[in-house]
């Protein structure tokens, strides 16, 4: 019974993390959290909007 509870808690935490990542991605937030002025990948994270 203890294993089932532990697995359920872990799945709940993972589900919340995935939901948060999807929500942030849809709202346009990035995961790097730093300035992108000197980043070589800034074009991939923040493509030019038309």
Backbone torsions as a table, in degrees:
resi	resn	phi	psi	omega
1	UNK	NA	-37.5	179.5
2	UNK	-64.0	-36.4	178.6
3	UNK	-64.8	-40.0	-179.4
4	UNK	-64.0	-42.4	179.0
5	UNK	-65.0	-43.2	179.6
6	UNK	-63.7	-43.6	179.0
7	UNK	-64.3	-40.4	179.0
8	UNK	-63.2	-40.4	178.8
9	UNK	-66.1	-43.1	179.4
10	UNK	-63.5	-44.0	178.6
11	UNK	-63.6	-36.4	177.5
12	UNK	-64.6	-43.8	179.1
13	UNK	-64.7	-44.9	179.3
14	UNK	-63.4	-41.2	178.2
15	UNK	-62.1	-41.8	177.7
16	UNK	-64.3	-39.6	178.2
17	UNK	-64.3	-45.0	179.6
18	UNK	-63.8	-42.5	178.1
19	UNK	-60.4	-41.9	179.6
20	UNK	-64.9	-41.4	179.2
21	UNK	-64.0	-44.5	179.4
22	UNK	-64.3	-42.8	179.2
23	UNK	-62.2	-44.0	178.9
24	UNK	-65.1	-39.8	-179.6
25	UNK	-64.2	-41.8	179.8
26	UNK	-67.6	-31.2	-179.4
27	UNK	-86.7	-1.9	175.2
28	UNK	91.1	7.5	178.8
29	UNK	-78.5	151.8	177.3
30	UNK	-107.8	164.6	-177.0
31	UNK	-94.4	-9.3	-174.1
32	UNK	-73.3	-40.4	177.2
33	UNK	73.4	14.5	-179.9
34	UNK	-126.1	173.9	177.3
35	UNK	-69.4	142.8	-174.7
36	UNK	-106.3	8.5	-177.1
37	UNK	-61.0	-41.2	-176.1
38	UNK	-107.0	10.9	-178.0
39	UNK	-82.3	133.1	179.3
40	UNK	-69.7	-22.4	-177.8
41	UNK	-99.9	15.0	-176.3
42	UNK	-62.7	-28.7	177.5
43	UNK	-67.9	-27.2	178.7
44	UNK	-83.0	-37.9	-179.3
45	UNK	-74.3	-41.0	-174.2
46	UNK	-126.7	75.4	-179.6
47	UNK	-65.4	150.9	179.8
48	UNK	-64.1	130.9	178.9
49	UNK	-86.1	144.0	-176.7
50	UNK	-91.5	NA	NA
